[in-house]
C-alpha cells in the first residue's frame, strides 16, 4: 500500500470497525505515516507495467446525490496510460450514451479504480481526481491515447491525478484466463493433437491395407 492510501481509506468509521475487529493495531503505523504524508504518492514501474498489460478496469464515481456508480471500462491492452508518476489517462470510447461517469466527475472529481489480473491473481486499487478532456481541449492528447488498430470512437479522454494506491491481497480472486493468455499454452496442445490425428490416420490406413 502506498504511504498516503491509509489517510484516504481509513476514515473514522473504518477505524471504528478495525478497532472492533482487532486489526487497528496492525494498521496503526501505516495510518500515522499516511496522516503525515502531504503529497500524492508517485506511481512506480510496477504499476506502469501492470497497467500496460490490462485490457479493462473498473471505475467508481460518486453522484451529486451521494450514490456510488461503478462502470467497467475496456479497450486494447495498455489503453490506460501512465503519463507520468502522478497521472493516468485513457481514451474514453463511445458506449451506451448514458454518460453517468462523465456527469458524476463534473460534480465530484474523486474516483477509485480497480484493475485486475485474474490469471495471476493481482489487483491494483487507485484513488485519484479525474477530469474530462475533449478533442477541442487537447487534440494532441486524444490522438496520443487513441489506438488506430482498435475499432471504437474516442469521445473524450479521462485524466486522473493519482493520490494513492494499494496492491490488494490475492485472497478470493478466482483465476480466469483470456483467450490471448491461453494461446501460448494452446499452441503445443494443437500441435500434439495434429500429430495424433496424423498418426491415427496412418494407423487406419495400415489397418485397411492388411484386410
C-alpha positions in Angstrom: 0.0 0.0 0.0 1.3 3.5 -0.8 2.0 5.8 2.0 -1.0 8.1 1.5 -3.5 5.3 1.0 -4.5 4.9 4.7 -5.1 8.6 5.1 -7.8 8.3 2.4 -9.2 4.9 3.1 -9.0 4.6 6.9 -11.8 7.1 7.9 -13.1 7.3 11.4 -15.9 4.8 10.6 -13.3 2.4 9.1 -11.1 2.8 12.2 -14.0 2.0 14.4 -14.6 -1.3 12.7 -10.9 -2.1 12.7 -10.9 -1.5 16.5 -13.9 -3.7 16.9 -12.5 -6.5 14.8 -8.9 -6.3 16.2 -7.0 -5.0 13.2 -6.5 -1.4 14.3 -3.0 -2.1 15.7 -1.9 -3.8 12.5 -2.6 -0.7 10.5 -1.8 2.0 13.1 1.8 2.6 11.8 0.6 2.9 8.2 -2.2 5.2 9.3 0.2 7.5 11.1 2.5 7.6 8.1 -0.4 8.3 5.8 -1.5 11.2 8.0 1.9 12.7 7.8 2.1 12.4 4.0 1.2 15.8 2.4 2.0 14.9 -1.2 0.4 12.3 -3.5 2.3 9.0 -3.9 4.2 8.5 -7.1 3.5 5.5 -9.3 6.4 3.2 -9.9 7.4 0.9 -12.8 5.5 -1.9 -11.2 2.2 0.0 -11.5 3.1 1.2 -15.0 4.0 -2.3 -16.2 0.8 -3.8 -14.7 -1.5 -1.3 -16.3 0.3 -1.7 -19.7 -0.9 -5.3 -19.7 -4.6 -4.6 -18.7 -7.4 -4.5 -21.2 -10.1 -3.4 -18.7 -10.6 -1.9 -15.3 -13.5 -0.7 -13.1 -14.1 3.0 -12.5 -16.1 4.2 -9.5 -17.5 7.7 -9.3 -20.0 9.4 -6.9 -23.1 11.3 -7.9 -24.4 14.6 -6.6 -26.9 12.6 -4.6 -24.2 10.6 -2.9 -24.8 7.3 -4.8 -21.6 5.5 -5.9 -21.5 4.3 -9.5 -19.1 1.6 -10.8 -18.5 1.2 -14.5 -16.3 -1.2 -16.5 -14.0 0.4 -19.0 -12.3 -1.7 -21.6 -10.1 -1.4 -24.6 -6.9 -2.8 -26.1 -4.3 -3.9 -23.7 -2.5 -0.9 -22.3 -5.3 1.6 -23.1 -4.8 3.0 -19.6 -1.6 5.0 -19.9 0.8 6.3 -17.3 1.6 9.8 -18.5 3.9 10.5 -15.5 4.4 9.3 -12.0 1.3 11.1 -10.8 -1.1 10.8 -13.8 -3.1 8.2 -15.6 -5.2 8.7 -18.7 -7.2 6.7 -21.2 -9.3 7.2 -24.3 -13.0 7.1 -23.4 -14.8 5.1 -26.1 -18.4 5.7 -27.2 -20.7 3.4 -25.3 -24.5 3.5 -24.4 -24.6 7.3 -24.3 -25.7 7.4 -20.6 -22.7 9.5 -19.6 -23.1 8.7 -15.9 -19.4 8.5 -15.0 -18.7 11.7 -17.1 -21.6 13.5 -15.4 -20.5 12.4 -11.9 -16.9 13.6 -12.5 -18.3 17.0 -13.4 -19.8 17.4 -10.0 -17.3 15.4 -7.9 -13.9 14.6 -9.3 -13.0 11.9 -6.8 -12.7 8.5 -8.4 -11.5 5.0 -7.5 -10.1 2.5 -9.9 -9.7 -1.3 -9.6 -7.6 -3.1 -12.3 -7.3 -6.8 -12.1 -5.0 -9.6 -13.5 -7.1 -12.6 -12.7 -4.8 -15.0 -14.3 -2.0 -14.1 -11.8 -4.4 -13.1 -9.0 -3.2 -9.5 -8.7 -5.3 -6.4 -8.1 -4.4 -2.7 -8.1 -6.6 -0.1 -6.4 -6.2 3.6 -7.1 -7.6 6.8 -5.5 -7.5 9.9 -7.6 -9.1 13.0 -9.0 -10.4 12.9 -12.6 -11.0 15.5 -15.3 -12.6 15.1 -18.7 -10.6 16.3 -21.7 -12.3 16.7 -25.1 -10.7 16.8 -28.6 -11.3 20.5 -28.6 -9.5 20.9 -25.3 -6.4 18.9 -26.3 -6.4 17.2 -29.7 -2.8 16.0 -29.2 -3.7 14.1 -26.1 -6.7 12.5 -27.7 -4.5 11.4 -30.7 -1.8 10.0 -28.4 -4.3 7.9 -26.4 -6.2 6.6 -29.4 -5.3 3.2 -30.9 -5.6 3.2 -34.7 -6.0 -0.6 -34.6 -8.9 -0.5 -32.3 -12.4 -0.1 -33.8 -14.0 2.3 -31.5 -15.0 6.0 -31.5 -13.0 8.1 -29.0 -15.4 10.6 -27.5 -13.0 12.1 -24.9 -10.1 11.4 -22.6 -10.2 10.8 -18.9 -7.2 12.1 -17.0 -6.7 11.0 -13.4 -4.3 12.7 -10.9 -3.3 9.8 -8.6 -3.4 10.4 -4.9 -2.7 6.9 -3.6 -2.9 3.2 -4.5 -2.8 -0.2 -3.0 -1.9 -3.7 -4.2 -4.7 -5.9 -2.8 -4.1 -9.4 -1.4 -4.8 -12.2 -3.9 -7.2 -14.0 -1.5 -10.5 -14.9 -3.1 -9.5 -13.9 -6.6 -10.6 -16.7 -8.9 -8.0 -17.3 -11.6 -9.5 -16.6 -15.1 -7.7 -16.5 -18.4 -8.4 -14.6 -21.6 -8.0 -16.3 -25.0 -4.8 -14.3 -25.5 -3.4 -15.6 -22.2 -4.3 -19.2 -23.1 -3.0 -19.0 -26.7 0.7 -19.8 -25.9 -0.4 -22.9 -24.0 -2.8 -24.0 -26.7 -0.1 -23.9 -29.4 1.5 -27.1 -28.0 -1.9 -28.7 -27.5 -2.9 -28.1 -31.1 0.4 -29.4 -32.4 0.1 -32.5 -30.3 -3.5 -33.0 -31.5 -2.4 -32.6 -35.1 0.4 -35.2 -34.6 -2.1 -37.6 -33.0 -4.6 -37.1 -35.8 -1.9 -37.8 -38.4 -0.7 -40.8 -36.5 -4.3 -42.1 -36.2 -4.9 -41.6 -39.9 -1.7 -43.6 -40.7 -2.7 -46.5 -38.4 -6.2 -46.6 -40.0 -4.6 -46.7 -43.5 -2.3 -49.6 -42.4 -5.2 -51.4 -40.9 -7.3 -51.1 -44.1 -4.3 -52.3 -46.1 -4.0 -55.6 -44.1 -7.6 -56.6 -44.5 
